[in-house]
Amino acid sequence: MRLKRIYPGFVERLGAGLRSGATAGEATFLVLAAGLAILVHPGVYVFGAAVILSVLIGLGFAWKKGKGTDIPPQFLDELSDQNYTCQPCTAANLRAATETVRPLFGRENIDADKIEQWRLKNPQGFMEIVDTAGDLIACFVVIGLPNSFMQEFSAGGLTEQNITGERVLDMRSTKKQPAIYISGIMVKDPGGTAGSVRAHYLIWSMLMYLKHHFGLKIARRFHAVPITDMSERLVKNLGFSIKSQADDRKDKHNFYSLNVDLAAWKKLLCRVGDFRAGCKMRYK
Ligand SMILES: CC(C)(COP(=O)(O)OP(=O)(O)OC[C@H]1O[C@@H](n2cnc3c(N)ncnc32)[C@H](O)[C@@H]1OP(=O)(O)O)[C@@H](O)C(=O)NCCC(=O)NCCS
């Protein structure tokens, strides 16, 4: 695993090695005081010399031991203050996200060129979360589809593979739809502490996004077809329930739905917490 070194300052370094330094200093003092007393003669100079040497050796040990640690970079992300931005995805980041999940999705992976055709129809439906270096942390895709397609899709006769660029609605039309499709979600390196932090940012950003674009004064229905166990767990955790069973569907995945109005949105927000300080939302 790639590791990053943390470099402490002068005082922090001595502080970090204090325990080892103190042990080394005490041991040195005992050996020196006894040795000098026997070899030379007991007295204040002998005692003073033993103290000075022990303190110097103790400090040396503390300096050596407190030199810093190698830790996995993802924990650095989690430990440092977040400074993320959630904004419409660049074509390059969308492609990178598609390539990242390809091994998980196998044959069900939608081709990056096809997803780019979707994005061109509604760039605001494809959102990325990036850090200050511009590195992709997470992304989500929320699209509108014609009612007739949505009905057939939710009944199980059509699959995500049937979504073409022409079928994806522009943002203006998407906002008017009673049912919206959450097509993709991903976080960088899911699992573990840092992955969980990213998932929390993802959920919070999605909630901000849904409120911004859909208002939610009138309830909207959100649909999702999770194709991995991880995403199925997440949608269940968000309160989605199965609308059509995998066995009855062409894609052989459960089709989930969730009604969201302002009250439901507030409940979800309370559960995930307030991440405003760590993530700026840019909708255009
Ligand atoms: C799908 C994906 C984004 C889910 O992220 P995840 O980190 O695995 O999600 P988890 O279910 O572990 O949830 C992460 C955290 O959010 C919390 N959480 C989940 N739902 C929540 C909710 N509604 N409110 C508050 N917190 C919630 C969980 O409790 C968990 O926190 P914890 O680690 O402190 O227990 C991620 O696994 C991923 O990117 N997978 C690869 C791509 C993929 O499969 N995409 C789906 C395509 S259909």
The ligand as an ORCA input file, in Angstrom:
! r2SCAN-3c Opt
* xyz 0 1
  C     -22.335      2.517     -3.690
  C     -21.425      3.243     -2.745
  C     -21.381      4.720     -3.105
  C     -21.956      3.112     -1.301
  O     -21.011      3.650     -0.421
  P     -20.609      2.822      0.897
  O     -19.579      3.591      1.617
  O     -20.287      1.431      0.491
  O     -22.002      2.884      1.680
  P     -22.365      2.314      3.103
  O     -23.665      1.604      2.970
  O     -21.219      1.571      3.713
  O     -22.624      3.644      3.900
  C     -21.542      4.506      4.210
  C     -21.873      5.251      5.457
  O     -23.006      6.066      5.248
  C     -23.958      5.783      6.246
  N     -25.284      5.923      5.707
  C     -25.884      5.159      4.791
  N     -27.098      5.627      4.548
  C     -27.269      6.693      5.333
  C     -28.314      7.606      5.557
  N     -29.448      7.507      4.915
  N     -28.120      8.608      6.420
  C     -26.978      8.704      7.090
  N     -25.939      7.891      6.939
  C     -26.095      6.887      6.075
  C     -23.706      4.349      6.669
  O     -24.199      4.091      7.963
  C     -22.227      4.312      6.636
  O     -21.677      4.931      7.792
  P     -20.738      4.102      8.784
  O     -19.595      3.655      7.910
  O     -20.376      5.109      9.791
  O     -21.599      2.969      9.243
  C     -19.996      2.637     -2.769
  O     -20.000      1.348     -2.224
  C     -19.401      2.565     -4.159
  O     -18.926      3.560     -4.673
  N     -19.385      1.358     -4.726
  C     -18.784      1.132     -6.006
  C     -19.663      1.640     -7.144
  C     -21.055      1.100     -7.099
  O     -21.300     -0.044     -6.742
  N     -22.005      1.954     -7.518
  C     -23.393      1.639     -7.590
  C     -23.843      1.450     -8.973
  S     -25.530      0.966     -9.130
*
